[in-house]
Amino acid sequence: MKTSLLILIGCACTLFFSCGSKEDVSKSASTPQKVRIEKVQASAMEDSYEAMGTVRSKTISVLSSKVVGRIISIPVREGDRVKAGQPVVEIDDREMKAQIDKSQAGLREAQYALEEVEKAIRAGEAEKKAADARLALAESTLERYKGLHERQSVSVQEFDEVRTKTTAARAEADQASERLQALMAKRSQLLARIDQAKADAANAEVFLSYTRILSPIDGIVTAKPADLGQMASPGIHLLTVEDESLYRLEALVEESRIGRIRMGDPVRVSIDALGQKPMEGRVSEIVPALDPASRSYIIKIDLRTHDSSTLFRSGLFGKVRFNTGTKKVLTVPVQSVLERGQLTFVYVVDPAMVAHMRLIQTGKTYGDRVEVLSGLSEGDQVILEPLSAVKDGAAVEPGVPS
C-alpha cells in the first residue's frame, strides 16, 4: 500500500507540475533550458551516530551530617563558590561538648585513683619484702631448733613455739603477697579505665568535629535543601557542591552501537543552551551495565574547551556525535533538493535530455551534500541550477545557465 501511495503521489505531483498551456510545452521543447547537471555517484562518507545526554560535573559532593543535631548556621547559598576545608554548615555542639567534659572528668578520676593505687602498691611491695624476710628468719630458726630438738637440747614447748612462729610468718607473707596481687589487679583495671576514658574523650572530640561540616572540594554550591533550625541527622541531604574544573556529558547509547565506541575516542559535542559551535570531547568511561528499560549504555565524555567563557552547569542538555567508520552512500548537493509540502524531490535528466521530477527520501547531511536513501540510483543525472526555471517534462541541455 505504501508503494501504491507513493505512485499516486508521484502521479499527482507530475500532473500538478506539468499543468500548463501547450504553448509553454512547445516553447520549452523548441528552446532547451541550459542547466548545470551532476551525475549521482556513491562516495565514502564518515559514518556517525548521534546520541543525547546530560552535562554533569565529574565530582559532585552531596553533604550530610554524621551526627544528630539542630542546624545553627549555613553561611553559603546556591551559586556561592567555596574552597576545600571551608565551613558550610554548623550544628549545635553543646551535647558533644558536655560529652567531652564527662569523658575528661572520668579520665581525671581514673588517673587520681591510679596514683593512689600506685602508692598502695609501693607500700605493699615493702610489706611483702618484710614479711618474706621474717618468714626466711623463722624458717632458718625452725631448722636449727629441729636439730636441737632431735638431740633433746630444747624442750618440746620451745620447739612448738618456734614452729608456730614460722607458721605465722608464712601466713603473713602469703597475705602480703595476696594484698599486693589485689593491688596489681586494681591497677590493671584502672589502666583499662584510663584507656577507655581516653578513647571516649577522643571519640567525643571526633563527634564534636562533625558538628562543623566542611566543603571537601573547591567548587560551587548547586543545592541547599537544608534550612536554619532544621534537625540534621545521618543520611539527610544538606548541601551539594560541584567541582567546576571538569564537566562531562553522560550520553545514552543504544546497545547495537556500543561495539563501535572505544575508550579515548574523540567526539564532537553540541550544547544548545550555550549557543556555541561544537566542542571537542573524549570518551572517558563506558559504564558496563546495560539499562534494561532503554536497552542502552551510559557513555561519559570529558568536555574540553579553549574558551574560558564557557559556563558549564549540571543538567544542561547536549548532543554527541560519534564517528563509527565510513560507508558508501549516494549523495547530491543540498541545492538540488526541493521541498513542497510533504514532498521532497529533485529534477532528473533522462537520456533524451528531458527533465523529470523524481521523489526522493533524504538522510544525513554531510556539509553541502545530503544523503539519498531512496529515489535515485548511481549514474542518474540531477539538475543543480536553475531549478526555478525547470519544469517537469521540459527539454534541457548542459551548459552555463544564463
C-alpha positions as CSV (number, residue, x, y, z in Angstrom):
1,M,0.0,0.0,0.0
2,K,2.9,2.3,0.8
3,T,4.3,1.8,-2.8
4,S,0.9,2.4,-4.3
5,L,0.5,5.6,-2.3
6,L,3.9,6.8,-3.4
7,I,3.0,6.1,-7.1
8,L,-0.3,8.1,-6.7
9,I,1.5,11.0,-5.0
10,G,4.1,10.9,-7.8
11,C,1.4,10.9,-10.5
12,A,-0.4,13.8,-8.7
13,C,2.8,15.8,-8.5
14,T,3.5,15.1,-12.1
15,L,0.1,16.3,-13.2
16,F,0.5,19.3,-10.9
17,F,3.9,20.4,-12.1
18,S,3.1,19.5,-15.7
19,C,-0.1,21.6,-15.8
20,G,0.4,24.5,-18.2
21,S,-0.5,25.6,-21.6
22,K,0.5,23.5,-24.7
23,E,2.1,26.7,-25.8
24,D,4.5,26.6,-22.9
25,V,5.5,23.0,-23.5
26,S,6.0,23.6,-27.1
27,K,8.1,26.6,-26.3
28,S,10.2,24.6,-23.8
29,A,10.7,21.9,-26.4
30,S,11.8,24.3,-29.0
31,T,14.3,26.2,-26.7
32,P,16.0,23.8,-24.3
33,Q,16.9,25.4,-20.9
34,K,20.6,25.5,-20.2
35,V,21.2,23.8,-16.8
36,R,24.0,22.6,-14.6
37,I,24.0,18.9,-14.2
38,E,25.7,16.5,-11.9
39,K,25.9,12.7,-12.1
40,V,24.9,10.8,-8.9
41,Q,27.8,8.7,-7.6
42,A,28.4,6.7,-4.4
43,S,31.1,8.1,-2.3
44,A,32.7,7.2,1.0
45,M,31.4,9.2,3.9
46,E,32.2,9.2,7.6
47,D,29.5,7.1,9.4
48,S,28.4,8.8,12.6
49,Y,26.0,8.2,15.4
50,E,24.3,11.0,17.4
51,A,23.2,10.4,21.0
52,M,21.6,12.7,23.6
53,G,22.9,13.3,27.0
54,T,23.1,15.4,30.1
55,V,26.0,17.5,31.4
56,R,27.3,16.7,34.9
57,S,30.2,17.7,37.0
58,K,32.9,14.9,37.2
59,T,32.9,15.4,41.0
60,I,29.7,16.0,42.9
61,S,29.8,16.1,46.7
62,V,26.5,15.5,48.4
63,L,27.0,16.6,52.1
64,S,25.1,15.3,55.0
65,S,25.7,15.2,58.8
66,K,27.3,12.3,60.7
67,V,25.6,13.4,64.0
68,V,22.1,14.3,65.1
69,G,21.7,18.0,66.0
70,R,20.0,21.2,65.1
71,I,21.4,23.4,62.3
72,I,22.5,26.7,63.7
73,S,24.4,28.2,60.7
74,I,24.6,27.8,56.9
75,P,26.9,30.6,55.7
76,V,26.5,29.8,52.0
77,R,23.8,29.9,49.3
78,E,23.2,28.3,45.9
79,G,25.7,29.8,43.5
80,D,28.4,30.6,46.1
81,R,31.9,29.3,45.4
82,V,33.6,27.6,48.2
83,K,37.1,26.3,49.0
84,A,38.1,22.9,50.3
85,G,38.0,23.0,54.1
86,Q,35.6,26.0,54.3
87,P,32.8,25.6,56.9
88,V,29.4,25.4,55.1
89,V,27.1,24.0,57.8
90,E,27.3,24.3,61.6
91,I,25.3,22.1,64.0
92,D,24.6,22.7,67.7
93,D,27.6,21.2,69.6
94,R,26.6,21.7,73.2
95,E,25.8,18.0,73.7
96,M,29.1,17.0,72.2
97,K,31.0,19.4,74.5
98,A,29.1,18.0,77.5
99,Q,30.2,14.5,76.5
100,I,33.8,15.7,76.2
101,D,33.6,17.2,79.7
102,K,32.2,14.0,81.1
103,S,34.9,11.9,79.4
104,Q,37.6,14.1,80.6
105,A,36.2,14.1,84.2
106,G,36.2,10.3,84.1
107,L,39.7,10.3,82.9
108,R,40.9,12.6,85.7
109,E,39.1,10.4,88.3
110,A,40.8,7.3,87.0
111,Q,44.2,8.9,86.9
112,Y,43.8,10.1,90.5
113,A,42.7,6.6,91.6
114,L,45.7,5.1,89.8
115,E,48.1,7.4,91.7
116,E,46.6,6.2,95.0
117,V,46.9,2.5,93.9
118,E,50.5,3.1,92.8
119,K,51.2,4.4,96.4
120,A,49.5,1.4,97.9
121,I,51.4,-1.0,95.6
122,R,54.7,0.5,96.7
123,A,53.7,0.1,100.4
124,G,52.5,-3.5,99.6
125,E,55.8,-4.3,98.0
126,A,57.7,-3.1,101.1
127,E,55.3,-5.0,103.3
128,K,55.8,-8.2,101.3
129,K,59.5,-7.8,101.4
130,A,59.4,-7.5,105.2
131,A,57.1,-10.5,105.5
132,D,59.3,-12.6,103.3
133,A,62.3,-11.6,105.5
134,R,60.5,-12.6,108.7
135,L,59.5,-15.9,107.0
136,A,63.0,-16.6,106.0
137,L,64.3,-15.9,109.5
138,A,61.5,-18.1,111.1
139,E,62.3,-21.0,108.7
140,S,66.0,-20.7,109.5
141,T,65.3,-20.7,113.2
142,L,63.0,-23.7,112.8
143,E,65.7,-25.7,111.1
144,R,68.1,-25.1,113.9
145,Y,65.5,-26.0,116.5
146,K,64.8,-29.2,114.7
147,G,68.4,-30.3,115.2
148,L,68.4,-29.2,118.9
149,H,65.1,-31.0,119.4
150,E,66.5,-34.2,117.9
151,R,69.4,-34.0,120.4
152,Q,66.9,-33.1,123.1
153,S,68.8,-29.8,123.8
154,V,65.5,-27.8,123.8
155,S,62.2,-28.6,125.3
156,V,59.1,-29.6,123.3
157,Q,57.4,-26.4,124.3
158,E,60.3,-24.2,122.9
159,F,60.3,-26.2,119.7
160,D,56.5,-25.8,119.3
161,E,56.8,-22.1,119.8
162,V,59.4,-21.7,117.1
163,R,57.3,-23.9,114.7
164,T,54.2,-21.8,115.5
165,K,56.1,-18.5,114.8
166,T,57.2,-20.0,111.5
167,T,53.7,-20.8,110.5
168,A,52.5,-17.3,111.4
169,A,55.3,-15.8,109.4
170,R,54.4,-17.9,106.4
171,A,50.7,-16.8,106.7
172,E,51.7,-13.1,107.0
173,A,53.9,-13.5,103.8
174,D,51.0,-15.1,101.9
175,Q,48.7,-12.3,103.0
176,A,51.1,-9.7,101.9
177,S,51.5,-11.4,98.6
178,E,47.8,-11.6,98.1
179,R,47.3,-7.9,99.0
180,L,50.0,-7.0,96.5
181,Q,48.4,-9.1,93.8
182,A,45.0,-7.5,94.5
183,L,46.6,-4.0,94.2
184,M,48.2,-5.0,90.9
185,A,44.9,-6.2,89.6
186,K,43.2,-3.0,90.6
187,R,46.0,-1.1,88.9
188,S,45.3,-3.1,85.7
189,Q,41.6,-2.2,86.0
190,L,42.4,1.5,86.4
191,L,44.7,1.4,83.4
192,A,41.9,-0.1,81.4
193,R,39.5,2.6,82.7
194,I,42.0,5.3,81.7
195,D,42.4,3.8,78.2
196,Q,38.6,3.7,77.9
197,A,38.2,7.3,79.2
198,K,40.8,8.5,76.7
199,A,39.0,6.6,73.9
200,D,35.7,8.2,75.0
201,A,37.3,11.6,75.1
202,A,38.9,11.1,71.6
203,N,35.6,9.8,70.3
204,A,33.7,12.8,71.7
205,E,36.3,15.1,70.1
206,V,35.7,13.4,66.7
207,F,32.0,13.8,67.0
208,L,32.5,17.4,68.0
209,S,34.4,18.0,64.8
210,Y,31.4,16.5,62.9
211,T,29.3,19.5,64.0
212,R,31.2,21.7,61.6
213,I,30.7,20.4,58.0
214,L,33.5,21.5,55.7
215,S,33.5,21.6,51.9
216,P,35.6,18.6,50.7
217,I,36.5,20.3,47.3
218,D,36.8,23.6,45.6
219,G,33.6,24.2,43.8
220,I,30.2,25.8,43.6
221,V,27.1,25.2,45.8
222,T,24.4,23.9,43.5
223,A,21.7,22.8,46.0
224,K,20.9,23.8,49.6
225,P,17.8,21.9,50.8
226,A,18.6,22.5,54.4
227,D,17.5,25.5,56.5
228,L,18.3,27.0,59.8
229,G,16.7,25.2,62.7
230,Q,16.3,22.0,60.8
231,M,17.3,18.8,62.5
232,A,20.3,17.2,60.8
233,S,20.9,13.5,61.0
234,P,22.9,10.9,59.0
235,G,21.6,10.4,55.5
236,I,19.7,13.8,55.2
237,H,20.9,15.9,52.3
238,L,22.1,19.3,53.4
239,L,24.2,20.7,50.6
240,T,25.6,19.8,47.1
241,V,28.9,21.1,46.0
242,E,30.2,20.5,42.4
243,D,33.7,20.8,41.0
244,E,33.7,23.4,38.3
245,S,37.1,22.4,36.8
246,L,35.9,19.4,34.8
247,Y,32.5,18.6,33.4
248,R,31.4,15.7,31.2
249,L,28.4,14.6,29.2
250,E,26.7,11.4,30.1
251,A,25.0,10.1,27.0
252,L,22.8,7.1,26.4
253,V,24.0,4.9,23.5
254,E,21.9,2.1,22.0
255,E,23.3,-1.4,22.7
256,S,23.6,-2.0,18.9
257,R,26.1,0.8,18.6
258,I,28.2,0.2,21.7
259,G,30.6,-2.2,20.0
260,R,31.9,0.7,17.8
261,I,32.8,3.0,20.6
262,R,36.2,2.8,22.3
263,M,37.8,4.5,25.3
264,G,39.6,7.6,24.3
265,D,37.7,8.1,21.1
266,P,37.5,11.8,20.1
267,V,33.9,13.1,19.7
268,R,32.1,16.3,18.9
269,V,29.7,17.7,21.5
270,S,27.0,20.3,21.0
271,I,25.2,22.1,23.9
272,D,22.3,24.2,22.6
273,A,22.0,26.2,25.8
274,L,25.5,27.6,25.4
275,G,24.8,28.7,21.8
276,Q,28.3,27.8,20.7
277,K,29.8,25.7,17.9
278,P,30.5,22.0,18.6
279,M,33.4,21.5,21.1
280,E,35.9,18.7,21.5
281,G,35.3,15.8,23.8
282,R,36.8,12.4,24.5
283,V,35.2,9.2,25.7
284,S,36.5,8.7,29.3
285,E,34.3,6.0,30.7
286,I,31.9,3.3,29.3
287,V,29.6,2.1,32.1
288,P,29.5,-1.7,31.5
289,A,26.0,-2.2,32.9
290,L,23.1,-2.1,30.4
291,D,19.9,-0.3,31.3
292,P,17.2,-3.0,30.7
293,A,14.5,-0.4,30.3
294,S,16.1,1.7,27.5
295,R,18.4,-1.1,26.2
296,S,21.2,1.4,26.3
297,Y,24.6,2.1,27.9
298,I,25.9,5.2,29.6
299,I,29.0,6.8,27.9
300,K,30.8,9.5,29.8
301,I,32.6,12.1,27.8
302,D,35.1,14.6,29.2
303,L,34.4,18.1,27.8
304,R,37.3,20.2,26.7
305,T,37.0,23.8,25.5
306,H,39.6,26.5,24.9
307,D,37.1,29.2,25.6
308,S,37.2,30.3,29.3
309,S,33.8,32.0,29.0
310,T,32.1,28.6,28.5
311,L,29.8,28.2,31.5
312,F,29.0,24.5,32.1
313,R,26.3,23.6,34.5
314,S,25.0,20.2,35.5
315,G,21.7,19.4,33.9
316,L,22.4,21.0,30.5
317,F,21.1,19.1,27.5
318,G,23.7,18.1,25.0
319,K,24.3,16.0,21.8
320,V,27.3,14.0,21.0
321,R,28.4,12.7,17.6
322,F,30.5,9.5,17.5
323,N,32.5,8.7,14.3
324,T,31.9,4.9,13.8
325,G,33.8,4.4,10.5
326,T,33.0,5.1,6.8
327,K,30.2,3.9,4.4
328,K,29.3,4.2,0.8
329,V,26.3,6.5,0.3
330,L,24.6,8.2,-2.6
331,T,24.7,12.0,-2.1
332,V,23.5,15.0,-4.0
333,P,24.2,18.7,-3.4
334,V,21.8,20.3,-1.0
335,Q,20.9,22.9,-3.6
336,S,19.5,20.3,-5.9
337,V,16.8,19.2,-3.4
338,L,13.4,20.9,-3.4
339,E,10.6,20.6,-0.9
340,R,6.9,21.4,-1.5
341,G,4.6,20.5,1.4
342,Q,5.4,16.9,2.4
343,L,7.2,16.1,-0.8
344,T,11.0,16.1,-1.3
345,F,12.2,15.8,-4.9
346,V,14.9,16.5,-7.5
347,Y,14.9,17.0,-11.3
348,V,16.5,14.1,-13.1
349,V,17.6,14.4,-16.8
350,D,16.8,11.3,-19.0
351,P,19.0,10.2,-22.0
352,A,16.7,12.4,-24.2
353,M,17.7,15.4,-22.2
354,V,14.2,15.9,-20.7
355,A,13.8,16.9,-17.1
356,H,11.6,14.7,-14.8
357,M,10.6,15.3,-11.3
358,R,11.8,12.4,-9.0
359,L,10.6,11.9,-5.5
360,I,13.4,11.0,-3.1
361,Q,13.9,10.2,0.6
362,T,16.8,12.0,2.2
363,G,19.0,11.0,5.2
364,K,22.0,12.6,6.9
365,T,23.6,15.9,5.8
366,Y,27.3,16.0,5.1
367,G,28.3,19.6,4.8
368,D,26.8,20.9,1.5
369,R,25.6,17.4,0.4
370,V,22.7,15.3,1.6
371,E,22.3,11.5,1.6
372,V,19.7,10.0,-0.7
373,L,18.1,6.9,0.8
374,S,15.7,6.1,-2.0
375,G,14.5,7.5,-5.3
376,L,17.9,7.8,-7.1
377,S,20.4,5.3,-8.5
378,E,24.1,5.7,-9.2
379,G,24.6,7.2,-12.6
380,D,21.4,9.3,-12.6
381,Q,21.9,12.9,-13.6
382,V,20.3,15.6,-11.4
383,I,19.9,19.3,-12.2
384,L,21.7,21.7,-9.8
385,E,20.5,25.0,-11.2
386,P,18.5,27.0,-12.2
387,L,15.7,25.0,-10.5
388,S,13.2,27.8,-10.6
389,A,13.2,27.7,-14.4
390,V,12.9,24.0,-14.8
391,K,9.6,22.2,-15.4
392,D,8.7,18.6,-15.4
393,G,8.9,17.3,-19.0
394,A,10.9,20.3,-20.2
395,A,13.8,19.9,-22.6
396,V,17.2,20.9,-21.1
397,E,20.8,20.9,-22.2
398,P,24.0,21.0,-20.2
399,G,25.6,24.4,-20.1
400,V,26.1,27.5,-18.0
401,P,22.7,28.9,-17.0
402,S,22.1,32.4,-18.3
